[in-house]
Amino acid sequence: MGRLIYSMITSLDGYVADEDGHFDWAVPDDEVHAFLNDLERPVGTYLYGRRMYEVMVAWETTPTVADQPPGIQDFARIWQAADKIVYSTTLETVSSARTRIEREFDPAAVRQVKASVDHDLTVGGPGLAAQAISASLVDECHLFVVPVVVGGGVRAFPDHVHWRLDLLDQRRFDSGMVYVRYRTTGPGAG
Ligand SMILES: NC(=O)c1ccc[n+]([C@@H]2O[C@H](COP(=O)([O-])OP(=O)(O)OC[C@H]3O[C@@H](n4cnc5c(N)ncnc54)[C@H](OP(=O)(O)O)[C@@H]3O)[C@@H](O)[C@H]2O)c1
């Protein structure tokens, strides 16, 4: 049985991209990348909304050769080795290996995938994750909080969700970024 993890890098005020659609402030430095890579290593399947996929697919062609920093090479290898399921009504083809398109988000099908694998899964971005959260499919939430306030943009969490969580782990980095890992203790519970 795999756990479904919602993992994002967010501003302190809870945005994954600012009002201009930028998230350059969220780019991990070497220290964070090394930590993040170890978290991603056991993840065998990524569930992506189309917008998140369009950003992440760059890792398919990121060279894993020596002119890249080790953390970048490592993440590219991890990303390329995982299966991807992209949710989209508009995407016609994908440009990465191990990738298939789903035309609708069916919670029962995701539950079945979770039950049939022995590795973890992640879900992102927030638009797709909101549906997984609402369907009580998310087991853990991993947030990297960047020491920046951006005032608006794409929110990490949807409205009207009331979630109780247990803190499992935390870590601070030299950049001021903080990692928090939570387990859901009753999705939808108040
Ligand atoms: N902070 C960071 O480190 C970071 C990293 C990468 C990206 N980002 C940002 O994160 C944001 C992405 O999140 P998002 O919430 O905007 O988008 P998203 O959840 O990644 O993707 C939304 C899209 O997924 C598809 N989708 C969603 N639900 C579906 C369903 N039930 N059935 C079929 N398709 C479905 C739709 O694609 P169609 O329109 O094709 O139907 C929808 O437009 C972007 O702003 C991106 O720039 C931030």
The ligand as a Tripos MOL2 file, in Angstrom:
@<TRIPOS>MOLECULE
LIG
   48    52     1     0     0
SMALL
NO_CHARGES

@<TRIPOS>ATOM
      1 N1          6.4170   26.3400   -5.8550 N.am      1 LIG1
      2 C1          7.0240   25.5570   -6.7260 C.2       1 LIG1
      3 O1          8.1290   25.0550   -6.4760 O.2       1 LIG1
      4 C2          6.3840   25.2630   -8.0520 C.ar      1 LIG1
      5 C3          6.9410   24.2710   -8.8670 C.ar      1 LIG1
      6 C4          6.3140   23.9910  -10.0670 C.ar      1 LIG1
      7 C5          5.1540   24.6660  -10.4370 C.ar      1 LIG1
      8 N2          4.6510   25.6470   -9.6400 N.ar      1 LIG1
      9 C6          3.4080   26.3510   -9.9670 C.3       1 LIG1
     10 O2          2.3340   25.5810   -9.4800 O.3       1 LIG1
     11 C7          1.1670   25.8700  -10.2450 C.3       1 LIG1
     12 C8          0.4920   24.5630  -10.7220 C.3       1 LIG1
     13 O3         -0.6070   24.2970   -9.9530 O.3       1 LIG1
     14 P1         -2.1050   24.5960  -10.4330 P.3       1 LIG1
     15 O4         -2.9680   24.3800   -9.2460 O.co2     1 LIG1
     16 O5         -2.1350   25.9080  -11.1290 O.co2     1 LIG1
     17 O6         -2.3360   23.5160  -11.5590 O.3       1 LIG1
     18 P2         -2.2960   21.9180  -11.5650 P.3       1 LIG1
     19 O7         -3.1290   21.3770  -10.4610 O.co2     1 LIG1
     20 O8         -0.9040   21.4550  -11.6850 O.co2     1 LIG1
     21 O9         -2.9720   21.6540  -12.9930 O.3       1 LIG1
     22 C9         -4.3090   22.0530  -13.2420 C.3       1 LIG1
     23 C10        -4.7410   21.3490  -14.5100 C.3       1 LIG1
     24 O10        -4.8100   19.9410  -14.2980 O.3       1 LIG1
     25 C11        -5.8690   19.3830  -15.0620 C.3       1 LIG1
     26 N3         -6.8710   18.8110  -14.1600 N.ar      1 LIG1
     27 C12        -7.1300   19.1630  -12.8860 C.ar      1 LIG1
     28 N4         -8.1500   18.4310  -12.4070 N.ar      1 LIG1
     29 C13        -8.5320   17.5980  -13.4070 C.ar      1 LIG1
     30 C14        -9.5330   16.6150  -13.5140 C.ar      1 LIG1
     31 N5        -10.3940   16.3250  -12.5060 N.pl3     1 LIG1
     32 N6         -9.6630   15.9550  -14.6910 N.ar      1 LIG1
     33 C15        -8.8210   16.2270  -15.7320 C.ar      1 LIG1
     34 N7         -7.8470   17.1510  -15.6720 N.ar      1 LIG1
     35 C16        -7.7090   17.8350  -14.5320 C.ar      1 LIG1
     36 C17        -6.4640   20.5250  -15.8630 C.3       1 LIG1
     37 O11        -5.7280   20.5420  -17.0790 O.3       1 LIG1
     38 P3         -6.4360   20.9260  -18.4880 P.3       1 LIG1
     39 O12        -6.6320   22.4080  -18.4190 O.co2     1 LIG1
     40 O13        -5.4560   20.4760  -19.5060 O.co2     1 LIG1
     41 O14        -7.7350   20.1700  -18.5290 O.co2     1 LIG1
     42 C18        -6.1380   21.7340  -15.0100 C.3       1 LIG1
     43 O15        -6.1120   22.9440  -15.7420 O.3       1 LIG1
     44 C19         1.5950   26.7090  -11.4050 C.3       1 LIG1
     45 O16         1.3230   28.0710  -11.1180 O.3       1 LIG1
     46 C20         3.1100   26.4830  -11.4380 C.3       1 LIG1
     47 O17         3.7830   27.5400  -12.0100 O.3       1 LIG1
     48 C21         5.2430   25.9390   -8.4430 C.ar      1 LIG1
@<TRIPOS>BOND
     1     1     2 1
     2     2     3 2
     3     2     4 1
     4     4     5 ar
     5     4    48 ar
     6     5     6 ar
     7     6     7 ar
     8     7     8 ar
     9     8     9 1
    10     8    48 ar
    11     9    10 1
    12     9    46 1
    13    10    11 1
    14    11    12 1
    15    11    44 1
    16    12    13 1
    17    13    14 1
    18    14    15 2
    19    14    16 1
    20    14    17 1
    21    17    18 1
    22    18    19 2
    23    18    20 1
    24    18    21 1
    25    21    22 1
    26    22    23 1
    27    23    24 1
    28    23    42 1
    29    24    25 1
    30    25    26 1
    31    25    36 1
    32    26    27 ar
    33    26    35 ar
    34    27    28 ar
    35    28    29 ar
    36    29    30 ar
    37    29    35 ar
    38    30    31 1
    39    30    32 ar
    40    32    33 ar
    41    33    34 ar
    42    34    35 ar
    43    36    37 1
    44    36    42 1
    45    37    38 1
    46    38    39 2
    47    38    40 1
    48    38    41 1
    49    42    43 1
    50    44    45 1
    51    44    46 1
    52    46    47 1
@<TRIPOS>SUBSTRUCTURE
     1 LIG1         1 GROUP 0 **** ****
